Every structure is written in C-alpha cells, then in structure tokens.
Amino acid sequence: MSTATTAHTAALVRGYEVVIGLETHAQLSTRSKIFSGASTAFGAEPNTQACAVDLALPGTLPVMNRAAVERAIRFGLAVGAKVAPLSIFARKNYFYPDLPKGYQISQYEIPVVQGGRVEFRLGEVRKTVHLTRAHLEEDAGKSLHEDYHGQSGIDLNRAGTPLLEIVTEPDMRSAAEAVEYARALHALVMWLDICDGNMQEGSFRCDANVSVRKPGAPFGTRREIKNLNSFRFMQQAIEFEVNWQIDRIEDGLPIEQATVLFNPDTGETRAMRTKEDAHDYRYFPDPDLPPLVIAPEWVERVRAAMPELPGAMAERFQRDDGLPADDAAMMTQSLATARYYEAARDACGAPKLVANWVMGEISKRLNAEGRTIDASPVPAVALARLIGRIQDGTISNNAARQVFDALWAGESTDVDALIEAKGLKQMNDTGALEKIVDEVIAANTKSVEEYRAGKEKAFNALVGQVMKASRGKANPAQVNELLKLRLG
C-alpha cells in the first residue's frame, strides 16, 4: 500500500494519530468463475462446484471471464480511475490447504484499475478516500473446522470465484471514517450491479491495515485485520486494535507487522501469523494468461450502459425536485430506493412528500422487518395515489396512516377502494361542517371566551371537539378556517 496521504484534522486517540487503509474484496456478480465455467452460486454442497481448472489438474488452462473484466471497467469509471489499456496477471505464490495450485492468480505490477476516489459524508463533513488500485483475482477455497470430529475439511467451491480487490491509500483517521468509507463502497458496488454486497455470504469483506503514530511522525508498523464481514465488527476491531497498539508502545514494546483476526465474542484481535511483504509471495507473470487488453471502444460501450451515479442523481434531485441535501442523499442510498422514489414522484408530482414517506413510515417498517425497498408491500404507484388523496383533501393525514397500514398488511393495493371500505373520506360538505362548528361553539362557551381572551389552547380544544363530532372526518384546514370565521 502506498504511503502517500493527505492532510487530516481527525481527533487523536490518547495523543496518537490513527492511520487506516482498507483492502476490500468484492465478489463480482458473474454466473461463472473468473477462469473457468464452473458456477459461482452460493450454498452448494462442498466441492460440487469445483471443476478441473479450479482444482489445477494437469493439462488445464485458465480462460479469462469477459463479464468479470466488464465489471472491473464499470467500477473504474465510477470512481474516476484510469482503466489500464493493458494489464498483467501474476502468480502470487503461497501454500495453504485451500489453495489447490499453490498460487493465486492475481494482478500485481499492472492492475486493471489505477487510482480513483470514493467520496462520502461523515456527519456534516464530506470526506474523500483515494484509491491506489483495484485488481482482478481469483478467490481461494475455504477451510471448514466445525462438525469434522476434530479435523478440518476443505471446500473448494469458492476457488476461482472472481474478485475485485479494491485498495485505498492510508487516508482514514478513525474507525468511524473507515466504516463510512466501507458503507459508501458497499453501496456503490451494489448500485453498479457488480457485486450483490452480501456480507454474510462473503461477497463483500474487508481487511483493515491499522497503525498509530505521534502527529508528524513517520507511519507506524501496521497490522492487518482480516476478513471483517460486518460494519459493526469493523468498528469494534479497529478500535480495539488501536488501543492495543497504543498500550504496546506506551509499555515500550515493539509492534510487529502481522495478520490478525477479530473475535466478535471477546471483542479482541489476536495475531494469526507474521505479515508477509510482497516479495515473500514471489510474484511473476502467469505464463498461461496473455496480457489483458482493453480497447477504448470497449470502455466506451461500458460507459454508455452505466446507470447514473448516486452523487450525480442526488444533485439532480436537489436541483430539479427541490429536495434538501440530506433527503437527496437518502433517496440515493440504493438504486432501488432511487427508482422507487422516482416512480412515486412521477405519479403524484410531490417530490418532498414522497421523500418524507420513504424516509419515514416506509424506512421504519422495512428496517423493522429486515426488508429492502424492492420488497416493499406498498408499490410506488400506491404510495403516490395515497399522497394524491391527501393533497386533494379526500382523506386526512390520520386517515392516510390507516390506509397505509392496510396497504402494508396486503389488504389491497387499491387506495380508493380502501378509503371507501373503511369510511375514511373527509367531510367536505361545507353546509354540514358549518352546522357542526356552530353546535360546538354553542356547547363550549367557556372555550370560546378563553380564546377571545387570547388563549390559543382554547382554539385547539374547539378544533378537537369539531373533529370528535365529525368522527374524524372533517377536513382540519376547513375546520380551522370556519372556526376563525365564526369566532371573529
């Protein structure tokens, strides 16, 4: 990882500056592996999706998966990086039971994506993390240590699965900053549809390189926390590691470069092995794979097929729809959310009201039920119809919540039918409403006198009495207007 960095003003931890860089493995959303035709589907019985190429049987040769390359190009364009016209695959040599060949095919000296940046918000502050590179490589298999009667098993289904390893500069200065970067990257690869982002299945996992130093001093010795597969664990692991390193330094003990694992049960990191340097892997160009050549025309075809990026879309929502920056950011937290918002907005023409419902009731219920917005039981067109019925005075806000409950419960997707069936239509008959208002005024002389004496709470009490008398069907705006007119 490069030692270049930018100016930072992050708070110190016990007088030390924290320095963090992340390496993220994003499993690419191809149907087959990076160098073979074997399936990448998750959850198959062990070793049923490992073909002769994945097992490195004699005489087999790797063949590059074009779809994996296209996904790498898409990512490079999205982060403003250089897409290399020519890149090289190398053999990264190490020996571990889940690596059948005794080496991993990766990219070293010339990666496919070079540079780039990821921008995100940390509270009210905009942050930028610079990328060193993103390179294509194959995944290894998996060692299984449970249910094997004290022995370990090897599942090679993942061997050869296509990965894009995304490496940052050491630009982050706190665990919170690292987590927000990882969240932004996670959202981006899902937005681009290059990775499904499933952290539980290992589709998106991060390694955090962590060191500490006194302000202005050279970078300290880093330790790499491997395979962090949740944002919560990432925060806990980095915070523990930072304090562990500071304790060592304060006790006069050295920090040794190492690979460490995080135990979520204890909240602690522990050393797994001494950390290797690049030369320990004895990289050399893979003689079985020619250089990867990406013509400019290919890059332009990929660019033309890309979706609008979340930053550009958020700016458009602010400019064209008049959304506040925070609302626009929420509407672009995922491509599915953006599409839902746009569909509802186009159907009812009320951008801010749609955003309010999406950020309010819909988000609350989706989170409570662990759903994503594309699985919402309330379609965008139904939400738009509901908002329209509030706008035209057919129903009140309270009635709208009752209709929304029914929509969510799956009673119907027909808003008007639900309004009729539940008798929620507002009373808009001015004559009938005037009669109720007059009756309430006559029956509540004390409140009338208090209001005329300047007590606003008395007016609210009268409004409540009218709403009660109308069984909640009176239009609140009309009630307010009629009461003020009658009370002078």
N, C-alpha and C positions, 0 to 999 in steps of 0.2 A: 504494500500500500504506500502511496506517495506520502512524503512528509510535508508537502505544501499545505498551507492553511490560510485562513483569512482572519481579520481582526474580530475579536469577540469581547463581549462585555458580560458574559454569564457570571452569576454569583459563584463564589468559591465555596468549596466544601472543606471545612476545618482548615482554611488557609491554603488549600491546594486547588489548582485548576484541573478539571476533568477533561480528558481528551478521548473522544469516541469516534470510531469508524465502523460502518456496518457492511457486511457481505451478506447478500440475500440471494437465496436460491429459489427462483420462481419456476415451477414445473410448467412447461409450455403445453397448451391445450390441443395437442395433436392427438389423433387417434392411434398412431403407431409410434414406435420408438425412434430415436434420433438416427440410428444407423441400421435399423432392421425393420421388418414389417410386423413384429410382434405387437400385441395390444398393450396400451397403457392404462386400461380400465382398472379402477381400484377395487380391491376386495376379493380378488380371485384366490382360490386355494394356492398355498405356497408352491412355487416352481412350476406352475401351469402356464405362465406367460413369459417363459424364458426360452428363446429359440437358439439355434446353433450359433448364430452370430453373437448373441448376448452371452452365451456360455464360452465363447472363444474356442470353439472346437477347431481342430486343424483344418486348414483349407478354406475357412470362411473369411469373407472380406466385408468391411463396413461400407454402406452406401448412404450418402447424406440425405436427410429428410428435408425436402424443399419447404414444406409448411413450417418447420421449425425456423428456418432461415427467414421466412417472411415475417414471422412473429418478432424475431430479433430486430429486423428492419423497422417494423412498426414502433417498437419501443424506442429505438434510436431517434426516430423522427419526433416522437412525442416529447422527449427530454432535450431536444435541440442539440443532439450529439452528431459527431461525424460517423457516417456509416462507411466502413472501410471498403474500398472497391476490391481489395484483395486481402484475405486473412488466412491464417495458417492454423491447422490443427496439430496439436502436440501430444506426446505421450507423457503423462505425469506418473512416474513410477513409485509405487509403494505396495507393500504386501500386507493384505488384511483378508480375513476369510471370506468377506462378502464381495471381493473384487476378483472375478474369475480370471481375468487376463494377467493380473499382476501389475496392471497400469490402467489409468483412466484416460480416455480421450477427452482433451480439453483444449483450450486456446491459451497461449502464454504471451509470446512476444508481440504478436499482431492480432488483437481481438477484433471481433466484427463491429462492436460499438465502442467509440472512443470519446471520452468526455461527456458533457451533458450536465444537467442540473435538475433538481426536484425542489419546488417551492411549496411552502405550507405555512400555516398560521400557528403560532404558539401563544395562546391568549390573544392579545391585541397586536402582537408583533409578527411581521412577516419574516420568514426565515428562508434561506437558500442553502441547500446542501449540494456541493459539487460532486459529480461522479468521476471516478477515474476511468472506468471501463464497464462494459457488460459483455460477457463472452459466453459462447455456446459450449456445453459439455454434456457428458452422459452421467447419469446417476449411478451409484453403486447399488448392490443388493442390501439386504437388511439382516442383521444378526438377531435371532429370537432367543430370549433367555428364560421364558416362562413356559410352564407345562411340558418341560422336556426332562423331568426327573433328574435335575442337577446338571444336565448337559445343555449345550446351546445348539440351535438349529440355524440354518442359513436359507433365507428365502430370496431367490434371485429374480422375482417378478419385477422389481424396480430397476434391475440392472439394464442400463441402456435407455432409461426414461430421459427425455430431453429436458435440460435445464438451461435457464439463462441466469448466470451468476452476475449480480449487479453489485459493484464495489464502489464505495464512496471514498472521498477524501476524509481525513480525520477532522471533520468540520463541526461535530456536535460537542456540546459542552455540558450536557446534563442528561440524566436518564429520561427526563420528560421530553427533551428535544429529540432524543433518539427514537422514542416511542411515537412521537408525532410524525417524524420523517417516515418511520416504518408504516404507519397508518396511511400516509399520503401515497407512498409507493404501492401499498396493497390496493388502495382504491384505484390507482392509475392502471395497474396491470389488469384488473378486472374490467375497468372501463374500456380498455383497448381489446378486451376479449382474447388476451394471450395467455391467461392463467385463471383458473377458477378460484384461486385465493383460499382454498380450504386448508386452514392451518392444522386442523385435527388429523387430516389425511396426509400431511407433509407436503402439500402443494406449494406452500409459501413458508419458508423457515429462514431464520436469520442467525448469523454469527456476529457477535459484538466484540470488537477489539477495544479494550479498555486500558487506559494508563492514566497516571496522575503526575503532576509536576507543580513546582512552585511557579507563580506567574513570571514569565520572561525566561524561564529555564528551558533547556532542550527537552524534547519529548522524553517521557519516561519509558521504561520497559513495558510492553503491552502484553496482556494475557487475553486469549480468545475464548469467549464463552460460546460454546457450540449449540446449534440446533434449538434455538428458542422458538417455540411454536405457539406463543400467545403474547399479546401486548402486555398483559399484566405480569407474566413471568419475566418478560424482558426488563420491565421497570424494576422489579424486585431483584433480579440477578445483577443488574448493573449497579444498583445502589449498594447491595451487599459487597460486591467486588471492589467498588471504590473505597469503602470504609476498611475492607480487609487490607488493600494495598497501602492505605494511609497508616494503618496500625503497624504494618511491617516496617515502613520507612521510619515512623516515629520510634520504633524499637531498635533502630539501627540495623535491620535485617534487609538483605537484598531482595528484589523482585526478579524472579526467573521467568523468562519467556516460556509460556506453557499454554496448552489447550486445556480448558476447564469445562466442567459440566455443572449445570444448575439443578439442585434438588428442590422441587417445589414443596415437598413435605417439610423440609427443615428450613427452607428459605436461604440456603447457603450454596456457595460454589465450592467445588473441590477439583484439584488437579487430576487430569486423566493421563496426560503424557507431556513430555517436554515438547514445546512447539518447534516444528521444523521450519527452516528457511527454504526459500525457493530452490536453492542449489541442491538441497537434500533430495529433491524429487527427480533430479537428473532429467529435466525436460529435454526433449528433442523432437523435431518434426516427425509426424506419423507418416511412415513411408507408404501406408496403404490408402491414404487420403490425399488427393490433389489439393492445391490451394483453392479456397472458396472465392470465386469471382462473382461480384455483384455489379451488374451493369447499371449505369444511370437510369436506363429505361425501366428496369425492374423497380428501383427505388421510387420512381415517379408513379408507377402503377400502384404501388403500395400506398403512397401518399394520397393518391386520388380516392382510394377506397376507405381511408381512415375516417372515424367519426369526429365530429367537432370535439375539441379537447375541453375538459371541465373548466379550466381557467377562462378560456375564450367564451364558453357558454355562460358562465357566471357574469362576466362583463356584459354580455348581451342582455341577460335578464335584468341587470341593473339599468342599462341604457334604455332598452325598449319597453320593459314591463314596469319600470319604476320600483323594483324591489330594493330594499336595503341590502348592504353588502352581506350581512350575516344570513339573511333569508336566501339570497342568491347562492351562497356557499352551501347552505343546507339542501337547496333544490338540486345541486350538482354533486351531492355526496356519492351518488352512484348513477350510472347511466339509466338504470331502471327508474330511479326516483325522478330524474330529469324528464324522461319520456312520460311518466305518469302526470307530472306537473303540467307539461306542455299540452297533453291531451285534455286535461280538465280545464286549463286556462282557455284553450281554443274553443271549447264547447260552451263556456259561460262568459268569457270576456272579463273575468275579475281576477287578475293575477295575484294581488295581495291576499284576497280572501282564500284562494286556493292554497297559497303558501301557508297561511295560518292554519288551515285544516290539516295539511300534510305534516306540518311541524307539531301540531297539537294532537288532536284525537287519533289520527292515523298512526303517527310515530309511537305514541304512548301504547296503543294496543298491539302494534306489530312487535315492539320490544317486549311487552309482557308475554306474548305468545311465541316469541322466538321466530317470527316470520320475516321475510323480506317483502318489499313493497310489491314485487311482481306476483306475490301470493296473497295480496290483499283481497278479502272477500267483497270489498266495495270497489267496483270498477271506476275508473276515472270519469266516465260519462255519467255515472250515477251520482258521484260527488258533485259534478258540475250542475246536474239537474237540481240537486238539493240546495246548492248555493243560489241558483236562479230563483228557487221558490222563496228563499229568504229575501232576496233582493226585490222581488215583485210584491212582497207583502202577503203572500199566500200563507206562510207559517212564520211563527216567531222563532227566535234563537233557541228557546227552551224546547219548542216542538221539534225543531230541526235535530236536536240531540236525540230525541225519541225516535225519529225516523232513522237517524244514523245507527242507533242501536239495533233497529230491526234489519237494516241493510247488512250490518256486520254479522248478525246472527243468521243470515241467509234466508230470512222470511220471504224476501223478494228483492229484485233489483229495479222494480218499477216504483219510483219515488212518489208519483202522483197517486198510484193505487194505494200505497201505504198511508199517505196523508188522508185519503178518503176513508179507508178501512178503520183508521184509528181516530177519526173525527178531530183532526188537528188543524183544520183550516181556520185561519184567523177570521174574526168577525170584522168585516169591512163595511157593514151596513151602518152608515153614519146616523141614521134615524134611531136604530136600535141602540147604538152606543151612546147617543145623546141621552136617551131615556135612562140608561144605567148610571151615567155620570150624574144626572140630576137627582136620582134616587140616593146615590152615595153622598152627595153634598147635603141633601136634606137630612140624612140619617147621621151625619158626622159633623154637627155644628161646632163642636169643640176643636176638632182638627182644622176646620175652616177658619175659625177665629185665630188659632195659633199661626196658621200660615200667613194670614193677613197681618199678623203682628211681627212677621219676619222670620218665623221658624221654618226652615226648609224641610226639616224632617217630617213635619206635618203633611207637607205636599206628598212626600214619598208614601206616607201612610194612606193617603187618599188614593194614590195610584194603585197601591196594593189591594185596597178594598174594591176598586173597579175591576181589577184583574180577577179577584176572587169571585165577584158577582158574575163575571162573564165566563167563569170556569177556565180561565187562562187563555181564552180565545180572542180577547180584544187585542188590537194592534197597539203595542205600547206607545208608539210615536203618536198615534191618533189620540190615545188616552191623555197623554201629556198635553197635547195641543188643545183638546176640548176642555180639560180641567182649567188650564190657564185662562182660556177664553171665558169660561163660566165664572171664575174667581176674580176676574178683572185684573 
